[in-house]
Amino acid sequence: MAFELPDLPYAYDALSPYMSAETLEYHHDKHHQAYVTNGNNLLKDSGLEGKSLEDIVKESFGKNAGLFNNAGQHYNHIHFWKWMKPNGGGKSLPGQLAAKIDSDLGGFDKFRADFINAGVTQFGSGWAWLALKDGKLAIMKTANGENPLVHGAAPLLGCDVWEHSYYIDYRNARPKYLEAWFDSLVNWDYVDEMFQAAS
């Protein structure tokens, strides 16, 4: 299947002041568009044309680095835009998800601290994740365009810690970006939707 750039589910300035219109314009219109364009070029004659995006990501991992990097980032960003919303964040999570976080991750506050720490300590570019693996929630971090799909897990929430995600608004203060993102932008309803689908 050809990759297509999805529209943002909100206006460019809707996530301000936590993520600026300028950041979204660069991140969505330039960076994500580049993954789509490059991914489509690399998909040709790869033997993976016609497969689902998830299958392309999993089957190109470790075999076709160029295609994997662009397909992985395309997958990650399709969800990244939906993992954010205006007036997001907060502690009021859907019941089943909240209970699972309590039982598997030691409660919301520990989950928050561990997730932010994963993003802060990811060396170089990459992602911090909440994932479901073998029926249990787990905090993960991956380099570059990798995601939990290629490690036998289902991604439920991911934060982009590539510099283009935060440098315009936060310069080099990655911890500040992660805290603002987690506390003020996360769309818990979409996280729950992915949790229900993966369970």
FENRA-V412110 format. One record per pair of residues at least 12 apart in sequence whose ideal C-beta (glycine too) atoms are under 10 Angstrom apart, sorted by the first residue. I is the first residue (numbers start at 0). J is the second residue. D is the distance in Angstrom with one decimal. If there is no record, write none. Layout:
I	J	D
I	J	D
//
This chain:
0	39	10.0
0	42	8.7
0	47	9.6
0	48	7.9
0	49	6.5
0	50	7.1
0	51	6.7
0	52	6.8
0	54	9.6
0	55	8.1
1	35	8.8
1	38	8.9
1	39	5.6
1	42	7.4
1	43	9.8
1	48	8.5
1	49	9.8
2	31	9.8
2	34	7.5
2	35	4.5
2	36	8.3
2	37	9.2
2	38	4.6
2	39	5.3
2	40	10.0
2	41	9.9
2	42	7.3
2	52	7.3
2	55	8.8
2	69	7.9
2	70	7.4
2	73	5.2
2	74	9.3
2	77	9.2
3	35	6.6
3	39	8.9
3	73	9.2
3	77	9.5
4	27	7.7
4	28	8.2
4	31	5.9
4	32	5.3
4	33	9.8
4	34	8.7
4	35	4.9
4	36	8.8
4	73	8.6
4	76	9.0
4	77	9.2
5	27	8.9
5	31	8.4
5	35	9.3
5	73	9.6
5	76	8.5
5	77	5.9
5	80	6.8
5	81	8.8
6	27	8.9
6	80	8.7
7	23	6.6
7	24	9.7
7	26	9.8
7	27	5.7
7	28	9.2
7	31	9.6
7	80	5.5
7	81	9.6
7	83	9.4
8	80	6.0
8	81	6.1
8	83	8.5
8	84	7.5
8	186	8.8
8	189	9.3
9	23	8.9
9	80	8.3
9	81	10.0
9	83	8.0
9	84	6.7
9	85	6.1
9	186	10.0
10	23	8.9
10	85	8.7
11	23	4.8
11	24	5.8
11	27	8.1
11	28	8.9
12	24	9.8
12	85	9.6
13	83	9.0
13	84	8.1
13	85	4.6
13	86	9.4
14	80	9.9
14	83	6.0
14	84	8.0
14	85	6.2
14	86	9.7
14	87	8.3
14	168	9.9
14	179	9.9
14	180	9.3
14	183	8.5
14	184	5.9
15	85	8.8
15	168	9.1
16	168	8.1
16	179	8.6
16	183	8.9
17	83	8.7
17	85	9.4
17	87	8.8
17	88	8.7
17	168	7.7
17	169	9.6
17	176	8.5
17	178	9.8
17	179	4.6
17	180	6.7
17	182	8.5
17	183	4.7
17	184	5.4
18	83	7.2
18	164	8.3
18	165	8.1
18	167	9.1
18	168	6.3
18	169	9.5
18	176	8.6
18	179	8.1
18	180	7.5
18	183	9.1
18	184	6.6
19	167	6.2
19	168	5.2
20	167	9.9
21	167	5.4
21	168	8.1
22	163	8.0
22	164	7.3
22	165	7.4
22	166	8.3
22	167	4.7
22	168	5.5
22	169	9.3
22	176	10.0
23	80	8.7
23	83	9.5
23	167	9.7
24	167	9.6
25	163	6.4
25	164	9.6
25	166	9.5
25	167	7.0
26	76	8.1
26	79	8.7
26	80	9.2
26	159	7.9
26	161	8.8
26	163	5.8
26	164	6.1
26	165	9.4
26	167	8.9
27	76	7.8
27	79	9.4
27	80	7.0
29	163	8.3
30	72	8.0
30	76	7.8
30	159	9.4
30	161	8.0
30	163	5.5
30	164	8.6
31	72	7.6
31	73	7.2
31	75	9.4
31	76	4.6
31	77	8.5
31	79	8.6
31	80	8.3
32	76	9.9
33	69	8.0
33	72	8.8
33	73	9.9
34	68	8.1
34	69	4.7
34	70	7.9
34	71	8.5
34	72	4.3
34	73	4.6
34	74	9.2
34	75	8.8
34	76	6.8
34	77	9.9
34	144	8.0
35	69	7.9
35	70	9.8
35	72	9.3
35	73	5.9
35	76	9.1
35	77	9.9
36	69	8.5
37	65	7.6
37	66	8.8
37	68	8.4
37	69	4.6
37	70	9.6
37	72	9.2
37	73	9.2
38	52	9.2
38	55	8.3
38	59	9.8
38	65	8.9
38	66	6.8
38	67	9.5
38	68	8.7
38	69	3.6
38	70	5.2
38	71	9.2
38	72	8.1
38	73	5.4
38	74	9.7
39	69	8.5
39	70	9.9
39	73	9.4
40	65	9.1
40	66	9.3
40	69	8.6
41	55	9.9
41	59	8.6
41	63	7.3
41	64	9.7
41	65	5.0
41	66	4.2
41	67	9.0
41	68	8.9
41	69	6.1
41	70	8.1
42	55	7.1
42	59	9.1
42	63	9.6
42	66	6.4
42	69	8.6
42	70	7.7
43	66	9.8
45	58	9.1
45	59	7.2
45	62	9.5
45	63	6.1
45	65	9.4
45	66	5.5
45	70	9.5
46	58	8.7
46	59	9.6
46	62	9.8
46	63	8.9
47	59	6.4
47	62	9.6
47	63	8.0
47	66	7.3
47	70	8.5
50	70	9.9
52	70	6.6
52	71	9.6
52	73	6.8
52	74	5.4
52	77	7.7
52	148	9.8
53	70	9.4
53	74	7.0
53	146	9.9
53	148	6.2
53	153	9.8
54	70	9.7
54	148	9.6
55	67	8.4
55	69	9.7
55	70	4.8
55	71	9.1
55	73	9.0
55	74	8.4
56	69	10.0
56	70	5.0
56	71	5.3
56	72	9.7
56	73	8.5
56	74	5.3
56	75	9.1
56	144	8.7
56	145	9.2
56	146	7.2
56	148	5.5
56	149	6.7
57	70	9.5
57	71	9.7
57	74	10.0
57	146	9.9
57	148	5.7
57	149	6.0
57	151	9.7
58	70	9.5
58	149	9.8
59	71	8.2
59	149	9.3
60	144	9.8
60	145	7.7
60	146	9.6
60	148	8.3
60	149	4.3
60	150	9.4
61	149	8.0
64	143	9.8
64	144	9.8
67	143	9.4
67	144	6.9
67	145	8.4
67	149	8.2
68	143	6.4
68	144	4.6
68	145	8.9
69	144	7.4
70	144	7.9
71	126	9.5
71	141	8.8
71	143	7.7
71	144	3.4
71	145	6.1
71	146	5.9
71	148	8.2
71	149	7.7
72	126	9.5
72	143	8.0
72	144	4.1
72	145	9.6
72	146	9.1
72	159	9.0
72	161	8.8
73	144	8.6
74	144	8.4
74	146	6.5
74	148	7.4
74	154	8.5
74	157	9.7
75	126	6.3
75	128	9.5
75	141	9.1
75	143	10.0
75	144	6.5
75	145	8.9
75	146	5.5
75	148	9.6
75	154	8.0
75	157	6.0
75	159	7.0
75	161	9.8
76	144	9.5
76	157	9.4
76	159	7.5
76	164	9.9
78	146	8.9
78	154	6.9
78	155	9.3
78	156	8.6
78	157	6.4
78	189	7.9
78	190	9.7
78	193	7.5
79	126	8.7
79	156	9.7
79	157	6.3
79	158	7.9
79	159	5.6
79	164	8.4
80	186	9.5
80	189	9.7
81	186	6.4
81	188	9.5
81	189	4.8
81	190	9.4
81	192	8.7
81	193	9.0
82	129	9.8
82	154	9.5
82	155	9.1
82	156	5.8
82	157	6.5
82	158	7.8
82	159	9.4
82	180	9.2
82	184	8.1
82	185	6.4
82	186	5.6
82	187	9.3
82	189	5.8
82	190	6.8
82	193	8.8
83	158	9.4
83	180	7.6
83	183	9.3
83	184	4.4
83	185	6.9
83	186	5.8
83	189	8.7
84	184	7.0
84	185	8.0
84	186	4.0
84	187	9.1
84	188	8.0
84	189	7.7
85	183	9.3
85	184	8.2
85	186	9.4
86	183	7.9
86	184	8.9
86	186	9.8
87	180	8.9
87	181	9.3
87	182	8.8
87	183	6.3
87	184	4.5
87	185	4.9
87	186	5.1
87	187	7.4
87	188	9.2
87	189	9.4
88	111	9.9
88	178	9.9
88	179	8.6
88	180	8.1
88	181	6.4
88	182	4.5
88	183	4.4
88	184	5.9
88	185	5.1
88	186	9.0
88	187	8.1
89	182	7.6
89	183	8.4
89	185	8.2
89	187	7.6
90	107	5.6
90	108	8.7
90	111	8.7
90	182	9.3
90	187	9.1
91	107	10.0
91	187	7.5
92	107	7.3
92	110	9.7
92	185	9.5
92	187	4.9
92	188	9.3
92	190	7.8
92	191	7.2
92	194	9.8
93	187	6.6
93	188	7.1
93	190	8.4
93	191	4.2
93	192	9.2
93	194	8.1
93	195	8.7
94	191	9.1
95	191	7.5
95	194	7.4
95	195	7.7
95	198	8.1
96	129	9.6
96	136	8.9
96	155	8.4
96	156	10.0
96	187	7.2
96	188	9.7
96	190	6.7
96	191	4.8
96	192	9.9
96	193	9.7
96	194	5.2
96	195	8.5
96	198	9.6
97	110	9.9
97	187	9.0
97	191	9.3
99	131	8.6
99	134	9.8
99	135	8.5
99	136	5.7
99	155	9.7
99	191	10.0
99	194	7.3
99	198	8.5
100	129	8.4
100	136	6.4
100	194	9.8
102	135	8.8
102	136	8.4
103	131	9.1
103	134	9.1
103	135	5.0
103	136	4.0
103	137	7.6
103	138	9.8
104	129	8.3
104	135	9.1
104	136	5.5
104	137	8.2
104	138	7.1
109	138	9.7
110	129	7.5
110	136	8.1
110	138	7.4
110	181	9.7
111	177	9.8
111	178	8.8
111	181	6.0
111	182	8.1
111	185	9.9
112	138	9.8
112	181	9.8
113	127	9.3
113	129	9.4
113	137	9.8
113	138	4.8
114	127	5.8
114	128	8.2
114	129	6.3
114	138	5.6
114	139	9.7
114	140	9.4
114	156	7.8
114	157	10.0
114	158	7.5
114	177	8.0
114	180	9.9
114	181	6.6
114	185	9.7
115	127	7.5
115	138	9.7
115	158	8.6
115	173	9.6
115	174	6.9
115	176	9.8
115	177	4.6
115	178	6.2
115	180	8.9
115	181	6.1
115	182	9.5
116	138	8.3
116	140	9.1
116	174	9.0
116	177	8.8
117	129	9.3
117	138	5.2
117	139	7.0
117	140	4.2
117	141	9.5
117	158	8.7
117	160	9.0
117	177	9.0
118	138	9.7
118	140	7.0
118	157	9.7
118	158	5.4
118	159	9.0
118	160	4.8
118	173	6.9
118	174	8.1
118	176	8.4
118	177	4.5
118	178	9.6
118	180	8.5
118	181	8.7
119	140	9.5
119	160	8.1
119	173	5.9
119	174	5.1
119	176	9.6
119	177	6.3
119	178	9.6
120	140	7.1
120	160	9.8
120	173	9.8
121	139	9.9
121	140	4.4
121	141	7.7
121	142	7.2
121	143	10.0
121	158	9.6
121	160	5.4
121	161	9.8
121	173	8.8
122	140	9.2
122	142	7.8
123	142	6.6
123	143	7.8
123	160	9.0
123	161	8.9
123	162	9.3
124	141	10.0
124	142	7.0
124	143	5.5
124	144	8.7
124	159	8.8
124	160	7.1
124	161	4.4
124	162	7.1
124	163	8.8
124	164	9.3
125	140	6.2
125	141	5.4
125	142	4.5
125	143	5.9
125	144	8.5
125	145	7.3
125	146	9.8
125	157	10.0
125	158	9.9
125	159	8.5
125	160	5.8
125	161	7.3
126	139	8.5
126	140	6.7
126	141	5.2
126	142	8.4
126	143	8.5
126	144	8.3
126	145	7.5
126	146	6.5
126	147	9.1
126	154	8.7
126	157	5.0
126	158	6.5
126	159	6.0
126	160	6.3
126	161	8.2
126	164	9.6
127	139	7.7
127	140	5.2
127	141	8.5
127	156	8.6
127	157	6.9
127	158	4.7
127	159	8.7
127	160	6.2
127	177	7.3
127	180	9.6
127	181	9.3
128	140	6.7
128	141	6.8
128	145	9.7
128	146	7.0
128	147	5.4
128	150	9.4
128	152	8.0
128	153	10.0
128	154	5.7
128	155	7.8
128	156	6.8
128	157	5.0
128	158	7.9
129	147	9.0
129	152	9.9
129	154	7.8
129	155	4.8
129	156	4.0
129	157	7.7
129	158	9.3
129	185	9.8
129	190	7.1
129	193	9.3
129	194	8.8
130	146	8.5
130	147	3.9
130	148	9.0
130	150	8.0
130	151	9.4
130	152	4.0
130	153	6.1
130	154	5.3
130	155	6.0
130	156	8.3
130	157	8.6
130	193	9.7
130	197	8.6
131	147	8.3
131	152	6.3
131	153	4.6
131	154	8.4
131	155	6.0
131	193	8.6
131	194	6.8
131	196	9.8
131	197	4.7
131	198	7.0
132	147	7.1
132	150	7.6
132	151	6.3
132	152	3.7
132	153	7.6
132	197	9.7
133	151	7.8
133	152	8.1
134	197	9.7
134	198	8.2
135	152	9.6
136	152	9.7
136	155	7.6
136	156	10.0
136	194	8.5
137	150	9.5
137	152	6.7
137	155	9.7
138	156	9.8
139	152	6.8
139	154	8.5
139	157	9.1
140	157	9.8
140	158	9.6
140	160	8.3
141	154	9.6
141	157	8.7
141	160	10.0
143	161	8.3
144	161	9.3
147	197	10.0
152	197	8.8
153	193	7.2
153	194	8.5
153	196	7.9
153	197	3.7
153	198	8.8
154	190	9.9
154	193	7.1
154	197	8.5
155	189	9.2
155	190	5.4
155	191	8.5
155	192	9.2
155	193	4.7
155	194	5.2
155	195	9.8
155	196	9.2
155	197	6.6
155	198	9.8
156	181	9.2
156	185	6.8
156	186	9.0
156	187	8.7
156	189	8.4
156	190	4.8
156	191	9.9
156	193	7.7
156	194	8.9
157	190	9.8
157	193	10.0
158	176	8.6
158	177	6.3
158	180	5.7
158	181	7.3
158	184	9.2
158	185	8.5
159	176	9.7
159	180	8.9
160	173	6.2
160	176	8.0
160	177	7.3
160	180	9.5
162	176	9.9
164	176	7.4
164	180	8.7
165	177	8.3
165	179	9.0
165	180	8.2
//
